[in-house]
Amino acid sequence: MVSAQFARGVCRAFGHVLRPYPVRDVPPGSTLDLPGRGQTYVTDSGPKDAPAVFLLHSVLTTGLLCWYPVIPQLNNRYRVITMDQRWHGRGIRSADFSLHDCADDVVAVADHLGIEKFTAAGFSMGGGIAQLVWQRHRGRVSGLVLCSTGPYFSTRDPELRAQSQRLGRVLSVLSKAIPRPGIGRLDDTTVHTSVWAMRQFFSTPLSHMGSFGDGLGEFDSRPWLHEVDVPTSVVISTRDRQVEPARQQLLVDGIPGAWRFDVDGGHACCVLGAQFFIPPFVEAVDAVSDVSIEA
């Protein structure tokens, strides 16, 4: 039950790791044990008394792989948290994959870190998770930043699901050619950025692509989108062919008072062409947080 856009997005995700954005000032992370849920990998950087921003990643990436270009731009005025979602990178291993569970995991991490309220910023799949964090835990979210995402993700088509699974098997074979003594650290100068990015990409079991597609296909916020009552920024990738701009615009139209910020880029703009993504994204975070970031 996946869309043609999802299958194409998988191919783009693999291509993105071959041309990564330059790495600098990326924070170290650690594994958190969330009682009753499992273990996940989390980074927590920036001033601990600053407004907290959770950066929620896209499908088939990790918290750092999706967000490392923008973290240094936020760290001087925000407390920035990334985490690996279920079955992604070093995220929780569970029987099923559900965006509802991913949303609850975000709040479990916030509880572990002693964070009461936070901005939930999500890219693509992470945008759906961010919406669900607000919907399921309304007292915890102070603002939303929704990037290259929409109020739904895909249609249901068993044949396309089978195609996605076949693609997963092909990429699994390719992954065996990648040297992997470990997942790699971004601050390890002996590891080339593109090699690190490939290790990050292949740290997500590609055999779960069908489950990811199912989880995305089940998401639909349109019935309650009008209820969102926190400041919301929508960052629209204007050349996006996976989540088309018209679908992203539904968030602007459906959420009362939402602000629109445009990025001249496609669906991978958070990494490919990150220099164009970072300024409007930072502005979008500022808009919901009422905090100005110094250059």
C-alpha positions in Angstrom: 0.0 0.0 0.0 2.4 2.6 -1.2 2.4 5.3 -3.8 4.4 5.7 -7.0 5.9 8.8 -5.4 7.1 6.7 -2.5 9.0 4.3 -4.8 10.6 7.2 -6.7 11.5 8.8 -3.4 13.4 5.6 -2.4 15.5 6.0 -5.5 16.1 9.7 -4.8 17.0 8.9 -1.1 19.8 6.5 -2.3 21.1 9.1 -4.8 21.2 11.8 -2.1 23.8 10.1 0.0 26.3 10.2 -3.0 26.3 14.0 -3.0 25.9 15.1 0.7 26.1 18.6 2.0 29.5 19.5 3.7 29.6 18.4 7.3 30.5 20.8 10.2 29.7 21.2 13.9 27.5 18.1 14.1 26.7 17.1 17.6 27.5 13.7 19.2 24.6 11.5 20.3 23.8 8.6 22.6 21.4 5.8 22.9 18.4 6.4 25.2 16.4 3.6 26.8 12.7 4.5 26.8 10.9 2.3 29.3 8.3 0.1 27.7 9.2 1.3 24.2 12.8 0.4 23.4 16.1 2.1 22.6 16.7 4.9 20.1 19.6 7.2 19.1 19.3 10.9 20.2 21.3 14.0 19.9 20.7 17.0 22.2 22.7 20.1 21.5 22.5 23.9 22.1 21.8 25.8 25.3 19.7 23.6 27.7 17.7 26.5 28.8 16.8 27.7 25.3 13.5 26.9 23.5 13.5 23.2 22.4 13.1 22.1 18.8 12.6 18.5 17.9 13.8 17.8 14.3 11.9 14.8 12.9 13.4 13.1 9.9 12.1 11.8 6.5 11.6 8.2 5.6 14.7 6.1 4.9 17.0 8.6 6.6 18.1 9.2 10.2 17.9 12.1 12.6 21.3 13.3 11.6 21.3 12.4 8.0 18.2 14.5 7.4 19.1 17.4 9.6 22.9 17.8 10.0 23.1 20.8 7.6 20.7 23.0 9.6 21.7 22.0 13.2 24.7 24.5 13.5 22.4 27.3 12.4 20.0 26.6 15.2 22.4 25.7 18.0 23.3 29.2 19.1 19.8 30.0 20.2 17.8 26.8 20.4 18.1 23.4 22.1 18.0 21.0 19.2 17.0 17.4 19.5 17.2 14.7 16.8 16.2 11.1 17.1 16.0 8.0 14.9 12.5 6.9 14.3 11.3 3.3 14.5 13.2 1.0 12.2 15.4 3.9 11.0 19.1 4.0 11.8 19.4 3.1 15.5 15.8 3.6 16.3 13.4 1.4 18.2 12.8 -2.1 16.7 9.2 -3.1 17.1 6.7 -5.6 15.6 5.0 -2.9 13.5 5.7 0.5 12.0 3.2 3.2 12.8 3.4 7.0 12.7 1.3 7.1 15.8 3.9 5.1 17.7 6.6 7.4 16.3 4.7 10.4 17.6 4.4 8.9 21.0 8.2 8.1 20.9 8.9 11.8 20.5 7.1 12.7 23.7 8.8 9.8 25.5 12.2 11.3 24.5 11.0 14.7 25.7 10.0 13.2 29.0 13.4 11.5 29.3 15.2 14.8 28.7 12.9 16.8 31.0 11.4 18.9 28.2 7.8 20.0 28.9 7.0 21.9 25.7 8.8 22.1 22.3 8.5 23.0 18.7 8.0 19.9 16.5 9.7 20.4 13.1 9.3 17.6 10.6 10.5 16.9 7.0 8.3 14.8 4.8 7.4 11.7 6.9 8.6 13.8 9.9 6.0 16.4 9.1 3.3 13.8 9.5 4.8 12.7 12.8 4.9 16.3 13.9 1.2 16.7 13.2 0.4 13.6 15.1 2.5 14.7 18.1 0.3 17.8 18.3 -2.9 15.8 17.8 -2.0 13.1 20.4 -0.2 15.3 22.9 -1.7 18.7 22.5 -0.3 20.2 25.7 3.3 19.4 24.8 3.7 21.2 21.4 4.3 24.9 21.4 4.7 25.2 17.6 4.9 23.3 14.3 7.2 23.6 11.4 6.1 21.3 8.5 8.5 20.9 5.6 8.0 19.3 2.2 5.1 17.4 3.6 1.3 17.4 3.5 -1.9 16.2 5.3 -1.6 12.8 3.7 1.1 10.8 1.9 0.0 8.1 -0.5 -2.7 6.1 -2.2 -3.2 2.4 -1.5 -2.1 0.0 -4.3 -0.9 -3.5 -3.5 1.0 -3.8 -6.8 3.0 -0.6 -6.0 3.7 -2.1 -2.6 5.2 -5.2 -4.3 7.3 -3.0 -6.6 8.6 -1.1 -3.5 9.6 -4.4 -1.8 11.4 -5.6 -4.9 13.3 -2.3 -5.0 14.2 -2.8 -1.4 15.7 -6.2 -2.2 17.8 -4.7 -5.0 19.1 -1.9 -2.7 19.8 -4.5 0.0 22.2 -6.2 -2.4 23.8 -2.9 -3.1 24.3 -2.2 0.6 26.6 -5.2 0.9 29.1 -3.4 -1.2 29.4 -0.6 1.4 32.2 -1.0 3.9 30.7 -0.8 7.4 33.0 -1.3 10.3 30.4 0.8 12.2 27.7 3.3 11.5 30.3 6.0 11.5 30.7 9.3 13.2 30.3 12.7 11.5 33.1 14.1 13.6 35.5 11.3 12.5 37.6 13.0 9.8 38.9 9.7 8.6 35.4 8.9 7.3 34.5 10.7 4.1 31.2 12.4 4.2 29.7 10.4 1.4 30.8 7.1 3.0 29.3 8.2 6.3 26.1 9.1 4.5 25.8 5.7 2.8 26.4 4.0 6.1 23.6 6.1 7.6 21.3 5.3 4.8 21.9 1.6 4.9 21.6 1.5 8.7 17.8 1.4 8.0 16.7 -2.1 7.1 15.4 -1.8 3.5 13.4 -5.0 4.0 10.9 -2.7 5.9 10.2 -0.5 3.0 6.7 -2.0 2.6 6.0 -1.3 6.2 7.1 2.3 5.9 4.8 2.7 2.9 1.9 1.2 4.8 2.6 3.5 7.7 2.7 6.6 5.5 -0.4 5.4 3.6 -2.5 5.3 6.8 -1.7 8.9 7.7 -4.4 11.5 7.0 -4.7 14.7 9.1 -7.4 16.3 6.9 -10.3 15.5 9.3 -8.7 17.4 12.2 -6.2 19.8 10.5 -8.5 22.8 11.2 -8.2 22.1 14.9 -4.4 22.9 15.1 -4.2 25.8 17.5 -0.4 26.4 17.8 1.7 28.7 15.7 2.6 26.8 12.5 5.0 27.4 9.7 4.8 25.4 6.4 8.0 25.3 4.4 7.1 24.4 0.8 9.6 22.9 -1.6 8.4 24.5 -4.8 10.0 22.0 -7.2 8.9 18.9 -5.3 7.7 16.0 -7.4 7.2 13.6 -4.6 4.9 15.7 -2.3 3.7 18.2 -4.9 3.4 21.9 -3.8 -0.4 21.8 -4.2 -0.6 19.1 -1.5 1.8 21.0 0.7 -0.4 24.1 0.3 -3.3 22.2 1.8 -1.5 22.6 5.2 -1.4 26.4 4.7 -5.0 26.5 3.8 -6.2 24.0 6.4 -4.3 25.3 9.5 -5.6 28.5 10.9 -3.1 31.3 10.6 -0.3 29.1 9.1 2.6 31.0 7.5 4.1 29.9 4.2 7.9 29.9 3.5 9.1 28.8 0.0 12.3 26.9 -0.9 13.5 26.8 -4.4 14.2 23.0 -4.4 12.9 19.5 -4.7 12.0 16.9 -2.1 15.6 16.5 -0.9 16.2 20.2 -0.3 17.1 19.7 3.3 20.4 18.2 2.1 20.7 18.7 -1.6 20.6 22.4 -2.0 20.6 22.9 1.7 22.1 26.4 1.3 18.6 27.4 -0.1 16.7 25.4 2.5 18.5 26.7 5.6 17.5 30.4 5.5 13.7 29.9 5.1 13.7 27.0 7.5 15.4 29.1 10.2 13.0 31.9 9.6 10.1 29.4 9.9 11.4 28.2 13.2 11.8 31.8 14.4 8.2 32.6 13.4 6.7 29.9 15.7 9.2 30.5 18.5 9.4 34.3 18.5 13.2 33.9 18.8 15.7 35.5 16.4 18.8 33.6 15.4 22.0 35.5 15.1 23.9 35.1 11.8 
